C-alpha cells in the first residue's frame, strides 16, 4: 500500500455488518487533492485525509432514485434555478477578481442572433 493510502483507524468498521444490504467498505486514507497545473480554482494541490465509509456496491438505478425522491421530496440541482454567482465570469463572485471585466463579457451581444451573452 502506498504511503498516501494508509488505512485510517476506522478500519475496524470494515469488519462490521453493512448498514444496508449490498454496501461495501471503502478504506480511508490520504491523497493529493487539487492541481497546480490546471484551473486556478483547483489550486493549491494539498494532502487530504478521509475516514473510511460505506458505499453502495452498484450505481443507483432510476427506479431507486425515483423512490428516494418520492420518500424525501429531494430536489436536484438541475431542478433549482441557477445562481449566476456560482459561475466564473458572471456576477459579483469573489473568484472573478483579477480575471478581467465580467461586465463586458456579460453584455456583449452577437450580431447574428441579437442575444446577450
DSSP file (Angstrom, degrees, kcal/mol; ACC not computed):
  #  RESIDUE AA STRUCTURE BP1 BP2  ACC     N-H-->O    O-->H-N    N-H-->O    O-->H-N    TCO  KAPPA ALPHA  PHI   PSI    X-CA   Y-CA   Z-CA
    1    1 A X              0   0    0      0, 0.0     5,-0.1     0, 0.0     6,-0.0   0.000 360.0 360.0 360.0 135.5    0.0    0.0    0.0
    2    2 A X    >   -     0   0    0      1,-0.1     3,-1.4     3,-0.1     0, 0.0  -0.188 360.0-109.9 -69.2 162.5    1.4    3.4   -0.9
    3    3 A X  G >  S+     0   0    0      1,-0.3     3,-0.7     2,-0.1    27,-0.1   0.840 118.6  52.4 -58.9 -35.4    2.4    6.0    1.6
    4    4 A X  G 3  S+     0   0    0      1,-0.2    26,-1.1    25,-0.1    -1,-0.3   0.537 106.7  53.7 -82.5  -5.4   -0.6    8.2    0.6
    5    5 A X  G <   +     0   0    0     -3,-1.4    -1,-0.2    24,-0.2     2,-0.2  -0.078  68.4 147.8-121.1  35.9   -3.2    5.4    1.0
    6    6 A X    <   -     0   0    0     -3,-0.7    24,-0.1     1,-0.1    -3,-0.0  -0.484  55.1-106.2 -66.7 136.4   -2.6    4.1    4.6
    7    7 A X        -     0   0    0     -2,-0.2    22,-0.2    22,-0.1     2,-0.1  -0.333  33.0-127.7 -62.9 146.6   -5.8    2.9    6.2
    8    8 A X    >   -     0   0    0     20,-0.2     3,-1.5    42,-0.1    20,-0.1  -0.403  32.8 -93.2 -86.4 170.2   -7.2    5.1    8.9
    9    9 A X  G >  S+     0   0    0      1,-0.3     3,-0.8     2,-0.1     4,-0.1   0.585 116.1  79.6 -61.3  -8.3   -8.1    3.9   12.4
   10   10 A X  G >   +     0   0    0      1,-0.2     3,-1.9     2,-0.1     4,-0.5   0.380  59.2 105.6 -80.8   7.5  -11.7    3.3   11.2
   11   11 A X  G X   +     0   0    0     -3,-1.5     3,-1.5     1,-0.3     4,-0.4   0.810  66.8  67.1 -57.6 -31.1  -10.5    0.0    9.6
   12   12 A X  G X  S+     0   0    0     -3,-0.8     3,-1.1     1,-0.3     4,-0.3   0.763  88.7  66.8 -63.8 -22.0  -12.3   -2.0   12.3
   13   13 A X  G X  S+     0   0    0     -3,-1.9     3,-1.5     1,-0.2    -1,-0.3   0.790  86.7  69.6 -65.8 -26.4  -15.6   -0.7   10.9
   14   14 A X  G <  S+     0   0    0     -3,-1.5    -1,-0.2    -4,-0.5    -2,-0.2   0.760  93.3  57.4 -62.9 -23.6  -14.9   -2.8    7.8
   15   15 A X  G <  S+     0   0    0     -3,-1.1    -1,-0.3    -4,-0.4    -2,-0.2   0.604  92.7  90.7 -82.2 -12.3  -15.4   -5.9   10.0
   16   16 A X  S <  S-     0   0    0     -3,-1.5     2,-0.2    -4,-0.3     3,-0.1  -0.336  91.9 -89.7 -81.4 164.8  -18.9   -4.8   11.0
   17   17 A X        -     0   0    0      1,-0.1    -1,-0.1    -2,-0.1    -2,-0.1  -0.525  51.7-102.8 -70.5 137.4  -22.2   -5.7    9.1
   18   18 A X        -     0   0    0     -2,-0.2    -1,-0.1     5,-0.2     4,-0.0  -0.267  22.4-124.2 -59.5 149.0  -23.0   -3.1    6.5
   19   19 A X  S    S+     0   0    0      1,-0.1     2,-0.3    -3,-0.1    -1,-0.1   0.761  96.4  18.8 -66.9 -23.6  -25.8   -0.6    7.4
   20   20 A X  S >  S-     0   0    0      0, 0.0     3,-0.8     0, 0.0    -1,-0.1  -0.974  98.1 -88.7-141.7 153.0  -27.7   -1.7    4.3
   21   21 A X  T 3  S+     0   0    0     -2,-0.3     3,-0.1     1,-0.2    -2,-0.0  -0.209 107.6  25.4 -59.1 154.4  -27.5   -4.7    2.0
   22   22 A X  T 3  S+     0   0    0      1,-0.2    35,-2.9    34,-0.1     2,-0.3   0.751  89.1 133.7  63.1  28.0  -25.1   -4.5   -1.0
   23   23 A X  E <   -A   56   0A   0     -3,-0.8     2,-0.3    33,-0.2    33,-0.2  -0.830  38.2-158.7-105.8 150.0  -22.8   -2.0    0.6
   24   24 A X  E     -A   55   0A   0     31,-3.1    31,-2.3    -2,-0.3     2,-0.4  -0.911  21.2-112.8-124.2 153.1  -19.0   -2.3    0.7
   25   25 A X  E     -A   54   0A   0     -2,-0.3     2,-0.6    29,-0.2    29,-0.2  -0.729  22.5-158.8 -87.3 129.3  -16.5   -0.7    3.0
   26   26 A X  E     -A   53   0A   0     27,-3.0    27,-2.1    -2,-0.4     2,-0.1  -0.947  21.4-129.4-106.2 117.3  -14.1    1.9    1.4
   27   27 A X        -     0   0    0     -2,-0.6     2,-0.1    25,-0.2    23,-0.1  -0.373  20.3-127.0 -66.6 142.7  -11.0    2.3    3.4
   28   28 A X        +     0   0    0    -20,-0.1     2,-0.3    -2,-0.1   -20,-0.2  -0.258  42.9 136.8 -78.3 174.0  -10.0    5.8    4.3
   29   29 A X  E     -B   50   0B   0     21,-1.5    21,-2.8   -22,-0.2     2,-0.3  -0.978  48.4 -72.0 171.0-169.6   -6.6    7.3    3.6
   30   30 A X  E     +B   49   0B   0    -26,-1.1     2,-0.3    -2,-0.3    19,-0.2  -0.863  43.2 166.6-114.0 147.7   -4.7   10.3    2.4
   31   31 A X  E     -B   48   0B   0     17,-2.4    17,-2.8    -2,-0.3     2,-0.7  -0.970  42.1 -97.2-152.0 164.7   -4.4   11.6   -1.1
   32   32 A X  E     -B   47   0B   0     -2,-0.3     2,-0.4    15,-0.2    15,-0.2  -0.791  42.2-165.1 -88.9 117.7   -3.3   14.6   -3.1
   33   33 A X  E     +B   46   0B   0     13,-3.1    13,-2.5    -2,-0.7     2,-0.1  -0.852  46.5   9.9-108.2 138.5   -6.4   16.8   -3.9
   34   34 A X  S    S-     0   0    0     -2,-0.4     2,-0.3    11,-0.2     9,-0.2  -0.353  73.4-103.9  93.3-174.9   -6.4   19.6   -6.4
   35   35 A X        -     0   0    0      7,-1.5     7,-0.1     4,-0.2     3,-0.0  -0.992  11.9-160.4-154.2 143.6   -3.9   20.6   -9.0
   36   36 A X  S    S+     0   0    0     -2,-0.3     7,-0.1     8,-0.1    -1,-0.1   0.376  94.6  57.1 -99.5   1.4   -1.3   23.3   -9.5
   37   37 A X  S    S+     0   0    0      5,-0.1    -1,-0.1     2,-0.1     3,-0.1   0.440 105.7  37.4-113.8  -2.8   -1.3   22.8  -13.3
   38   38 A X  S    S+     0   0    0      1,-0.4     2,-0.2    -3,-0.0     5,-0.0   0.240 107.1   1.9-119.9-121.4   -4.9   23.2  -14.4
   39   39 A X    >   -     0   0    0      1,-0.1     3,-2.0     2,-0.0     4,-0.4  -0.471  63.4-125.3 -76.1 143.3   -7.7   25.6  -13.4
   40   40 A X  G >  S+     0   0    0      1,-0.3     3,-1.5     2,-0.2    -1,-0.1   0.835 108.5  61.7 -57.3 -34.3   -6.9   28.2  -10.7
   41   41 A X  G 3  S+     0   0    0      1,-0.3    -1,-0.3    -7,-0.0    -2,-0.0   0.617  96.8  60.6 -71.7  -8.8   -9.8   27.1   -8.5
   42   42 A X  G <  S+     0   0    0     -3,-2.0    -7,-1.5    -7,-0.1    -1,-0.3   0.579  92.2 135.8 -87.5 -11.5   -8.1   23.6   -8.2
   43   43 A X    <   +     0   0    0     -3,-1.5    -7,-0.1    -4,-0.4     2,-0.1  -0.539  35.9  41.1 -92.2 157.0   -5.0   25.1   -6.6
   44   44 A X  S    S-     0   0    0     -2,-0.2     2,-0.2     1,-0.1    -8,-0.1   0.617  74.7-137.0 -84.0 152.8   -3.2   24.6   -4.4
   45   45 A X        +     0   0    0    -11,-0.2     2,-0.3    -2,-0.1   -11,-0.2  -0.513  37.5 170.8 -63.5 135.6   -2.7   20.9   -4.5
   46   46 A X  E     -B   33   0B   0    -13,-2.5   -13,-3.1    -2,-0.2     2,-0.3  -0.992  37.1-100.9-151.3 153.2   -2.8   19.7   -0.9
   47   47 A X  E     -B   32   0B   0     -2,-0.3     2,-0.4   -15,-0.2   -15,-0.2  -0.591  37.4-172.5 -79.0 135.3   -2.9   16.4    1.0
   48   48 A X  E     -B   31   0B   0    -17,-2.8   -17,-2.4    -2,-0.3     2,-0.5  -0.974  10.5-154.5-127.7 141.4   -6.3   15.4    2.4
   49   49 A X  E     -B   30   0B   0     -2,-0.4     2,-0.3   -19,-0.2   -19,-0.2  -0.973  13.2-173.2-118.3 129.9   -7.2   12.6    4.7
   50   50 A X  E     -B   29   0B   0    -21,-2.8   -21,-1.5    -2,-0.5   -42,-0.1  -0.913  21.8-120.9-120.9 149.2  -10.6   11.0    4.7
   51   51 A X        -     0   0    0     -2,-0.3   -22,-0.1   -23,-0.2   -25,-0.0  -0.398  41.2 -91.1 -76.9 161.5  -12.1    8.4    7.0
   52   52 A X        -     0   0    0    -24,-0.1     2,-0.3    -2,-0.1   -25,-0.2  -0.296  50.3-175.5 -66.4 160.4  -13.4    5.1    5.7
   53   53 A X  E     -A   26   0A   0    -27,-2.1   -27,-3.0    -3,-0.1     2,-0.3  -0.987  27.8-105.1-155.9 159.9  -17.1    4.9    4.7
   54   54 A X  E     -A   25   0A   0     -2,-0.3     2,-0.3   -29,-0.2   -29,-0.2  -0.691  38.1-179.7 -87.8 142.8  -19.8    2.6    3.4
   55   55 A X  E     -A   24   0A   0    -31,-2.3   -31,-3.1    -2,-0.3    -2,-0.0  -0.998  34.4 -99.4-143.7 144.0  -20.8    2.8   -0.2
   56   56 A X  E     -A   23   0A   0     -2,-0.3   -33,-0.2   -33,-0.2   -34,-0.1  -0.334  27.4-135.2 -59.4 144.5  -23.3    1.0   -2.4
   57   57 A X  S    S+     0   0    0    -35,-2.9     2,-0.3     2,-0.1    -1,-0.1   0.564  86.3  36.0 -81.0  -7.8  -21.7   -1.7   -4.4
   58   58 A X  S    S-     0   0    0    -36,-0.3    -2,-0.1     3,-0.0     3,-0.1  -0.932  94.8 -90.6-138.5 163.1  -23.6   -0.7   -7.6
   59   59 A X        -     0   0    0     -2,-0.3     2,-0.3     1,-0.1    -2,-0.1  -0.338  51.8 -95.5 -70.2 157.2  -24.8    2.6   -9.1
   60   60 A X        -     0   0    0     -4,-0.1    -1,-0.1     1,-0.1     2,-0.1  -0.570  39.9-135.9 -74.7 131.0  -28.2    3.9   -8.2
   61   61 A X     >  -     0   0    0     -2,-0.3     4,-2.4     1,-0.1     5,-0.2  -0.415  21.7-110.7 -81.6 163.3  -30.9    2.9  -10.7
   62   62 A X  H  > S+     0   0    0      1,-0.2     4,-2.6     2,-0.2     5,-0.2   0.894 120.6  52.7 -59.2 -39.8  -33.5    5.3  -12.0
   63   63 A X  H  > S+     0   0    0      2,-0.2     4,-2.2     1,-0.2    -1,-0.2   0.919 109.2  47.8 -63.5 -44.6  -36.2    3.3  -10.1
   64   64 A X  H  > S+     0   0    0      1,-0.2     4,-2.1     2,-0.2    -1,-0.2   0.905 113.1  48.6 -62.5 -41.5  -34.2    3.5   -6.8
   65   65 A X  H  X S+     0   0    0     -4,-2.4     4,-2.8     2,-0.2    -2,-0.2   0.901 108.5  53.7 -67.1 -39.9  -33.7    7.3   -7.3
   66   66 A X  H  X S+     0   0    0     -4,-2.6     4,-2.5     1,-0.2    -2,-0.2   0.926 109.6  48.0 -58.8 -45.2  -37.4    7.8   -8.0
   67   67 A X  H  X S+     0   0    0     -4,-2.2     4,-2.3     1,-0.2    -1,-0.2   0.901 111.4  50.9 -62.2 -40.9  -38.3    6.0   -4.8
   68   68 A X  H  X S+     0   0    0     -4,-2.1     4,-2.3     2,-0.2     6,-0.4   0.932 110.8  47.9 -61.2 -47.0  -35.8    8.2   -2.9
   69   69 A X  H  X S+     0   0    0     -4,-2.8     4,-2.5     1,-0.2     5,-0.4   0.914 112.8  48.4 -62.5 -43.6  -37.2   11.4   -4.4
   70   70 A X  H  < S+     0   0    0     -4,-2.5    -1,-0.2    -5,-0.2    -2,-0.2   0.894 115.1  45.1 -63.3 -39.6  -40.8   10.4   -3.6
   71   71 A X  H  < S+     0   0    0     -4,-2.3    -2,-0.2    -5,-0.2    -1,-0.2   0.834 127.9  25.5 -73.9 -32.9  -39.8    9.4    0.0
   72   72 A X  H  < S-     0   0    0     -4,-2.3    -2,-0.2    -5,-0.2    -3,-0.2   0.561  92.4-128.4-110.5 -10.9  -37.7   12.5    0.8
   73   73 A X     <  -     0   0    0     -4,-2.5    -3,-0.2    -5,-0.3    -4,-0.1   0.792  44.3-179.1  62.0  29.0  -39.1   15.2   -1.6
   74   74 A X        -     0   0    0     -5,-0.4     2,-0.5    -6,-0.4    -1,-0.2  -0.302  17.5-154.1 -60.4 140.1  -35.5   15.8   -2.7
   75   75 A X        -     0   0    0     -3,-0.1    -1,-0.0     3,-0.0     5,-0.0  -0.984  13.9-137.3-118.3 122.0  -34.9   18.5   -5.4
   76   76 A X    >>  -     0   0    0     -2,-0.5     3,-1.2     1,-0.1     4,-0.5  -0.273  23.3-110.9 -74.9 163.3  -31.9   18.1   -7.6
   77   77 A X  G >4 S+     0   0    0      1,-0.3     3,-0.8     2,-0.2    -1,-0.1   0.806 118.9  61.8 -63.2 -28.5  -29.6   20.9   -8.5
   78   78 A X  G 34 S+     0   0    0      1,-0.2    -1,-0.3     4,-0.0     4,-0.1   0.734 103.6  49.9 -68.7 -21.3  -30.9   20.6  -12.1
   79   79 A X  G <4 S+     0   0    0     -3,-1.2     2,-0.3     2,-0.1    -1,-0.2   0.541  97.8  82.5 -93.6  -8.8  -34.4   21.4  -10.8
   80   80 A X  S << S-     0   0    0     -3,-0.8     2,-0.1    -4,-0.5    -4,-0.0  -0.707  91.9-101.6 -95.5 147.2  -33.3   24.5   -8.9
   81   81 A X        -     0   0    0     -2,-0.3    -2,-0.1     1,-0.1    -1,-0.1  -0.446  46.0-110.7 -63.3 137.3  -32.8   27.9  -10.6
   82   82 A X        -     0   0    0     -2,-0.1     2,-0.6    -4,-0.1    -1,-0.1  -0.366  18.5-134.5 -70.0 149.9  -29.1   28.6  -11.1
   83   83 A X    >   -     0   0    0      1,-0.1     3,-2.5    -2,-0.1     4,-0.2  -0.929   8.2-148.8-102.8 113.9  -27.3   31.3   -9.1
   84   84 A X  G >  S+     0   0    0     -2,-0.6     3,-1.6     1,-0.3     6,-0.2   0.786  94.9  66.0 -54.7 -28.6  -25.1   33.4  -11.5
   85   85 A X  G 3  S+     0   0    0      1,-0.3    -1,-0.3     7,-0.1     5,-0.1   0.650  89.5  67.0 -69.8 -12.6  -22.6   34.0   -8.7
   86   86 A X  G <  S+     0   0    0     -3,-2.5     2,-0.4     2,-0.1    -1,-0.3   0.546  92.0  75.0 -80.8  -6.9  -21.8   30.3   -8.8
   87   87 A X  S X  S-     0   0    0     -3,-1.6     3,-1.5    -4,-0.2     6,-0.2  -0.892  86.7-113.6-114.9 135.6  -20.3   30.6  -12.2
   88   88 A X  T 3  S+     0   0    0     -2,-0.4     3,-0.1     1,-0.2    -2,-0.1  -0.309 100.3  23.8 -61.8 143.8  -16.9   32.0  -13.1
   89   89 A X  T 3  S+     0   0    0      1,-0.2     2,-0.4     4,-0.1    -1,-0.2   0.522 106.6  95.6  81.0   4.9  -17.0   35.2  -15.2
   90   90 A X  S X  S-     0   0    0     -3,-1.5     3,-0.9    -6,-0.2    -1,-0.2  -0.958  78.7 -18.5-129.6 146.5  -20.5   36.1  -14.0
   91   91 A X  T 3  S-     0   0    0     -2,-0.4    11,-0.1     1,-0.2    -2,-0.1  -0.071 103.2 -43.0  65.6-160.1  -21.9   38.3  -11.3
   92   92 A X  T 3  S+     0   0    0     10,-0.0    -1,-0.2     3,-0.0     2,-0.2  -0.194  78.7 156.8-100.6  38.4  -20.0   39.6   -8.2
   93   93 A X    X   -     0   0    0     -3,-0.9     3,-2.1    -6,-0.2     4,-0.3  -0.464  45.8-137.2 -69.5 131.7  -18.3   36.3   -7.5
   94   94 A X  G >  S+     0   0    0      1,-0.3     3,-1.3    -2,-0.2    -1,-0.1   0.798 103.2  66.5 -59.0 -28.6  -15.1   36.7   -5.4
   95   95 A X  G 3  S+     0   0    0      1,-0.2    -1,-0.3     3,-0.0    -2,-0.1   0.673  91.6  64.7 -67.7 -14.1  -13.5   34.1   -7.7
   96   96 A X  G X  S+     0   0    0     -3,-2.1     3,-2.0    -6,-0.1    -1,-0.2   0.643  71.7 119.6 -82.9 -14.5  -13.8   36.6  -10.6
   97   97 A X  T <  S+     0   0    0     -3,-1.3     4,-0.1    -4,-0.3    -3,-0.0  -0.254  83.1   9.8 -58.5 132.0  -11.4   39.2   -9.1
   98   98 A X  T 3  S+     0   0    0      2,-0.1    -1,-0.3     1,-0.1     3,-0.1   0.602 100.4 103.7  78.4  11.9   -8.4   39.8  -11.3
   99   99 A X  S <  S-     0   0    0     -3,-2.0    -2,-0.1     1,-0.5     2,-0.1   0.140  90.2 -94.1-111.2  19.8   -9.8   37.9  -14.3
  100  100 A X        -     0   0    0     -4,-0.1     2,-0.8     4,-0.0    -1,-0.5  -0.363  67.0 -34.3  95.2-179.7  -10.9   40.8  -16.4
  101  101 A X     >  -     0   0    0      1,-0.2     4,-1.4    -2,-0.1     5,-0.1  -0.674  42.8-175.5 -85.1 111.5  -14.2   42.6  -16.7
  102  102 A X  H  > S+     0   0    0     -2,-0.8     4,-2.2     1,-0.2    -1,-0.2   0.755  84.5  64.9 -73.2 -23.2  -17.1   40.2  -16.2
  103  103 A X  H  > S+     0   0    0      2,-0.2     4,-0.9     1,-0.2    -1,-0.2   0.930 102.7  46.0 -64.8 -43.7  -19.5   43.1  -17.0
  104  104 A X  H >> S+     0   0    0      1,-0.2     4,-0.8     2,-0.2     3,-0.7   0.920 114.4  47.6 -65.9 -42.1  -18.1   43.4  -20.6
  105  105 A X  H 3< S+     0   0    0     -4,-1.4     3,-0.4     1,-0.2    -1,-0.2   0.855 110.7  53.2 -66.0 -33.1  -18.3   39.6  -21.1
  106  106 A X  H 3< S+     0   0    0     -4,-2.2    -1,-0.2     1,-0.2    -2,-0.2   0.633 114.5  38.9 -78.7 -13.8  -21.9   39.6  -19.7
  107  107 A X  H << S+     0   0    0     -4,-0.9     2,-0.2    -3,-0.7    -1,-0.2   0.386  79.9 119.8-118.5   2.8  -23.3   42.3  -22.0
  108  108 A X     <  -     0   0    0     -4,-0.8     9,-2.6    -3,-0.4     2,-0.3  -0.515  50.1-154.7 -67.8 130.5  -21.6   41.5  -25.3
  109  109 A X  B     -C  116   0C   0     -2,-0.2     2,-0.3     7,-0.2     7,-0.2  -0.818  10.8-123.8-110.4 152.2  -24.2   40.8  -27.9
  110  110 A X     >  -     0   0    0      5,-1.6     4,-1.7    -2,-0.3     5,-0.1  -0.721   9.6-142.3 -91.5 141.7  -23.9   38.7  -31.1
  111  111 A X  T  4 S+     0   0    0     -2,-0.3    -1,-0.1     1,-0.2    -2,-0.0   0.861  96.6  54.8 -69.7 -35.9  -24.8   40.3  -34.4
  112  112 A X  T  4 S+     0   0    0      1,-0.2    -1,-0.2     3,-0.1    -3,-0.0   0.914 125.7  15.3 -68.0 -44.1  -26.4   37.1  -35.8
  113  113 A X  T  4 S-     0   0    0      2,-0.2    -2,-0.2     0, 0.0    -1,-0.2   0.656  86.5-132.5-108.5 -18.0  -28.9   36.4  -33.1
  114  114 A X     <  +     0   0    0     -4,-1.7     2,-0.4     1,-0.3    -3,-0.1   0.663  57.7 144.7  71.9  15.2  -29.1   39.6  -31.1
  115  115 A X        -     0   0    0     -5,-0.1    -5,-1.6     1,-0.0     2,-0.4  -0.719  51.1-127.0 -89.7 133.7  -28.8   37.5  -27.9
  116  116 A X  B      C  109   0C   0     -2,-0.4    -7,-0.2    -7,-0.2    -9,-0.1  -0.651 360.0 360.0 -77.0 131.5  -26.8   39.0  -25.0
  117  117 A X              0   0    0     -9,-2.6   -10,-0.2    -2,-0.4    -8,-0.2   0.357 360.0 360.0-123.1 360.0  -24.2   36.6  -23.8
